[in-house]
Amino acid sequence: PQVFFYGMFVLIGQVLNARHYFGPMMWAPIANNVVSIAVLVTYLVAFGADDPNHGAYTSGRALLLGLGSTLGIAVQLAVLVPYLRAAGVSMRLRFDFRDSALGHTLRLGGWTVLFVIANQIAYAVVVHLSSTGSADGGTGYTVYSQAFLIIMVPHAIVTVSLATAILPRPSAHAEARDHRALARTLAPTMRSALAVMIPFAALLPLVAAPAARVLWGYGAAKADVDNYVPTLMLFGPGLVFFTAHHLLLRG
């Protein structure tokens, strides 16, 4: 069910983006976050530290987290539906494939499949390197994933927002086979994103140590807080390439 709701969210969200309704898709995940937080609070109340079975992951706990997270994604999709009518889009169920353009979509999807395969190979390498034993210099996958989440905050706020806002224009230019106009649309967006990301990347190595202490210098992570510093520092230049990659991929 979660795969279905995520897929419909992206599909309807992109339809709204194409009609220049950018807000709903960008803000709908907040509804998902609210539901997720409520589910986690319920979990803490129902199965807190005072629970005599603390540590035993029961079917009831799995059901609460599974149904709760599914509900959050369903609510995220439901937020978009009313905006479809406002955008002048009507949807109805169809049970035939005539004039559906699925063949064209599948041919284009070949490139997406290749991109996913390349991404998964890179991800496997990252997991192997990060989870290698400490004797070989590995700091653990948790360090990588937590630092990556922090880096994704400016990326999501700046790069993804800019890419989402401009996407209908280069799409129209691509449909018209006007590649020069596509480049003219993409280039200033790239400059705008990098104007923020390059200073951020340059500043990150300088603030990595205090930022790591603020974010992870307490609780269970306190003993390993120093492991986060080099990872955050090295994510600085990586973020610049990640920004360019994201925008060029859309182009």
C-alpha positions as semicolon CSV with decimal commas, in nm:
position;residue;x (nm);y (nm);z (nm)
1;P;0,000;0,000;0,000
2;Q;0,281;0,245;0,077
3;V;0,435;0,194;-0,267
4;F;0,095;0,269;-0,425
5;F;0,037;0,584;-0,219
6;Y;0,392;0,709;-0,283
7;G;0,354;0,644;-0,656
8;M;0,020;0,825;-0,677
9;F;0,159;1,114;-0,471
10;V;0,446;1,165;-0,717
11;L;0,221;1,121;-1,021
12;I;-0,048;1,364;-0,906
13;G;0,215;1,602;-0,770
14;Q;0,390;1,620;-1,107
15;V;0,057;1,681;-1,282
16;L;-0,001;1,974;-1,046
17;N;0,355;2,100;-1,104
18;A;0,295;2,091;-1,480
19;R;-0,010;2,316;-1,417
20;H;0,210;2,549;-1,207
21;Y;0,055;2,440;-0,876
22;F;0,383;2,389;-0,689
23;G;0,274;2,445;-0,330
24;P;0,062;2,135;-0,263
25;M;0,333;1,880;-0,344
26;M;0,596;2,073;-0,147
27;W;0,382;2,110;0,166
28;A;0,186;1,781;0,166
29;P;0,474;1,588;0,334
30;I;0,416;1,803;0,644
31;A;0,084;1,620;0,691
32;N;0,274;1,291;0,669
33;N;0,522;1,418;0,930
34;V;0,241;1,516;1,167
35;V;0,083;1,171;1,142
36;S;0,423;1,001;1,184
37;I;0,501;1,205;1,496
38;A;0,159;1,119;1,641
39;V;0,222;0,749;1,572
40;L;0,565;0,761;1,739
41;V;0,423;0,942;2,044
42;T;0,149;0,679;2,065
43;Y;0,416;0,409;2,041
44;L;0,615;0,568;2,326
45;V;0,303;0,597;2,542
46;A;0,184;0,243;2,468
47;F;0,524;0,069;2,474
48;G;0,743;0,300;2,681
49;A;1,040;0,226;2,903
50;D;0,807;0,108;3,182
51;D;0,678;-0,175;2,965
52;P;0,790;-0,508;3,124
53;N;0,841;-0,644;2,769
54;H;1,069;-0,353;2,674
55;G;1,295;-0,461;2,391
56;A;1,066;-0,737;2,261
57;Y;0,936;-0,632;1,920
58;T;0,584;-0,776;1,915
59;S;0,328;-0,803;1,635
60;G;0,125;-0,527;1,802
61;R;0,419;-0,288;1,781
62;A;0,478;-0,381;1,417
63;L;0,109;-0,325;1,340
64;L;0,106;0,020;1,502
65;L;0,417;0,138;1,314
66;G;0,312;-0,025;0,985
67;L;-0,045;0,102;0,978
68;G;0,060;0,440;1,119
69;S;0,325;0,502;0,854
70;T;0,086;0,385;0,580
71;L;-0,180;0,625;0,710
72;G;0,072;0,913;0,695
73;I;0,151;0,847;0,329
74;A;-0,221;0,811;0,245
75;V;-0,291;1,148;0,411
76;Q;0,000;1,299;0,214
77;L;-0,172;1,187;-0,108
78;A;-0,517;1,298;0,008
79;V;-0,388;1,655;0,055
80;L;-0,321;1,680;-0,321
81;V;-0,653;1,548;-0,451
82;P;-0,867;1,863;-0,397
83;Y;-0,614;2,072;-0,589
84;L;-0,659;1,861;-0,904
85;R;-1,003;2,010;-0,970
86;A;-0,870;2,361;-0,907
87;A;-0,599;2,289;-1,166
88;G;-0,861;2,182;-1,418
89;V;-0,768;1,813;-1,412
90;S;-1,034;1,543;-1,394
91;M;-0,940;1,181;-1,326
92;R;-1,144;0,867;-1,381
93;L;-1,075;0,496;-1,368
94;R;-0,986;0,326;-1,696
95;F;-0,950;-0,044;-1,763
96;D;-0,806;-0,033;-2,115
97;F;-0,464;0,066;-2,245
98;R;-0,577;0,232;-2,569
99;D;-0,409;0,571;-2,631
100;S;-0,247;0,554;-2,287
101;A;0,105;0,633;-2,419
102;L;0,242;0,359;-2,192
103;G;0,469;0,232;-2,470
104;H;0,639;0,573;-2,501
105;T;0,666;0,598;-2,124
106;L;0,823;0,252;-2,098
107;R;1,080;0,338;-2,366
108;L;1,179;0,652;-2,176
109;G;1,178;0,445;-1,856
110;G;1,472;0,244;-1,987
111;W;1,703;0,534;-1,905
112;T;1,550;0,556;-1,559
113;V;1,616;0,186;-1,500
114;L;1,981;0,231;-1,603
115;F;2,011;0,530;-1,369
116;V;1,862;0,329;-1,081
117;I;2,106;0,042;-1,146
118;A;2,404;0,283;-1,145
119;N;2,271;0,441;-0,827
120;Q;2,236;0,104;-0,654
121;I;2,591;0,006;-0,745
122;A;2,719;0,333;-0,596
123;Y;2,501;0,279;-0,288
124;A;2,640;-0,074;-0,240
125;V;2,994;0,066;-0,253
126;V;2,906;0,336;0,003
127;V;2,750;0,080;0,241
128;H;3,055;-0,145;0,210
129;L;3,301;0,138;0,274
130;S;3,106;0,287;0,564
131;S;3,044;-0,044;0,738
132;T;3,401;-0,175;0,710
133;G;3,558;-0,251;1,048
134;S;3,718;0,033;1,245
135;A;4,062;-0,124;1,194
136;D;4,024;-0,039;0,824
137;G;3,899;0,313;0,889
138;G;3,522;0,259;0,862
139;T;3,302;0,464;1,095
140;G;2,972;0,283;1,041
141;Y;2,678;0,327;0,808
142;T;2,482;0,520;1,073
143;V;2,738;0,802;1,060
144;Y;2,706;0,825;0,682
145;S;2,326;0,814;0,678
146;Q;2,283;1,070;0,959
147;A;2,529;1,313;0,799
148;F;2,361;1,263;0,463
149;L;2,022;1,359;0,613
150;I;2,171;1,685;0,743
151;I;2,317;1,767;0,401
152;M;1,981;1,699;0,236
153;V;1,819;1,990;0,427
154;P;1,979;2,273;0,222
155;H;1,955;2,058;-0,090
156;A;1,579;2,012;-0,042
157;I;1,515;2,376;0,049
158;V;1,720;2,532;-0,232
159;T;1,794;2,291;-0,518
160;V;1,479;2,079;-0,516
161;S;1,258;2,389;-0,482
162;L;1,426;2,561;-0,776
163;A;1,418;2,247;-0,989
164;T;1,048;2,194;-0,915
165;A;0,958;2,553;-1,001
166;I;1,135;2,560;-1,338
167;L;1,060;2,205;-1,457
168;P;0,750;2,286;-1,667
169;R;0,946;2,536;-1,880
170;P;1,237;2,309;-1,984
171;S;0,984;2,029;-2,031
172;A;0,793;2,246;-2,278
173;H;1,117;2,339;-2,457
174;A;1,217;1,972;-2,476
175;E;0,877;1,879;-2,619
176;A;0,926;2,148;-2,884
177;R;1,281;2,019;-2,952
178;D;1,416;2,364;-2,867
179;H;1,731;2,255;-2,682
180;R;1,887;2,602;-2,682
181;A;1,587;2,742;-2,496
182;L;1,607;2,447;-2,257
183;A;1,971;2,533;-2,182
184;R;1,885;2,902;-2,138
185;T;1,625;2,802;-1,878
186;L;1,849;2,555;-1,695
187;A;2,167;2,765;-1,681
188;P;2,042;3,052;-1,458
189;T;1,876;2,800;-1,226
190;M;2,208;2,619;-1,193
191;R;2,383;2,948;-1,114
192;S;2,120;3,042;-0,854
193;A;2,148;2,706;-0,677
194;L;2,529;2,704;-0,680
195;A;2,537;3,064;-0,553
196;V;2,397;2,923;-0,228
197;M;2,553;2,578;-0,227
198;I;2,915;2,674;-0,294
199;P;2,940;2,911;0,008
200;F;2,760;2,648;0,219
201;A;3,007;2,382;0,102
202;A;3,302;2,611;0,181
203;L;3,165;2,687;0,528
204;L;3,079;2,327;0,619
205;P;3,437;2,209;0,695
206;L;3,476;2,505;0,935
207;V;3,157;2,434;1,130
208;A;3,159;2,053;1,107
209;A;3,302;1,998;1,457
210;P;3,065;2,227;1,651
211;A;2,770;2,116;1,436
212;A;2,848;1,751;1,514
213;R;2,859;1,826;1,888
214;V;2,524;2,009;1,872
215;L;2,355;1,735;1,670
216;W;2,509;1,416;1,812
217;G;2,702;1,512;2,124
218;Y;2,459;1,355;2,367
219;G;2,288;1,023;2,447
220;A;2,396;0,704;2,273
221;A;2,579;0,895;1,996
222;K;2,801;1,094;2,233
223;A;3,086;0,843;2,234
224;D;3,109;0,848;1,853
225;V;3,053;1,219;1,791
226;D;3,405;1,268;1,650
227;N;3,328;1,020;1,372
228;Y;3,073;1,262;1,226
229;V;3,319;1,548;1,178
230;P;3,523;1,422;0,877
231;T;3,207;1,285;0,715
232;L;3,035;1,625;0,736
233;M;3,349;1,800;0,611
234;L;3,374;1,577;0,304
235;F;3,006;1,616;0,224
236;G;3,074;1,985;0,151
237;P;3,229;1,947;-0,196
238;G;3,006;1,646;-0,255
239;L;2,700;1,868;-0,214
240;V;2,816;2,095;-0,499
241;F;2,837;1,800;-0,738
242;F;2,509;1,664;-0,605
243;T;2,340;1,996;-0,684
244;A;2,472;2,003;-1,040
245;H;2,379;1,638;-1,086
246;H;2,021;1,694;-0,968
247;L;1,957;1,988;-1,202
248;L;2,131;1,832;-1,503
249;L;1,934;1,511;-1,454
250;R;1,611;1,713;-1,478
251;G;1,741;1,883;-1,790
